[in-house]
Amino acid sequence: MSCDLRLRSKYEITIEKLKQEYPQLFRGVGKLKNHQVKLHIDHNVKPVAQPHRRTPFHLQKLIEQEVETLLKEDITEPVNGPSEWLRVGFSHRHANQTK
């Protein structure tokens, strides 16, 4: 093994080494705090409002639980009033779990 390969393997950073050295960084959901993200939007593109999609009755409880989890884990936050962004969503993950 050449000297270059030995040095590289000694100082090579791998995910496994990072997980061992900083285990607290690899638990839970990552969140970037105290940083405002700037989304670059092409204002020449006309926004389109998608129609509301009804949630199937048998999935309503599951989706409500997921929303509560996202709120508790501070992944999402409630919006009161008008917003520039609207996510009309349906969780396919829940649909697959109920079958």
Secondary structure, 3 states (H helix, E strand, C coil): CCHHHHHHHHHCCCHHHHHHHCHHHHCCCCCCCCCCCCCCCCCCCCCCCCCCCCCCHHHHHHHHHHHHHHHHCCCCCCCCCCCCCCCCCCCHHHHHHHC
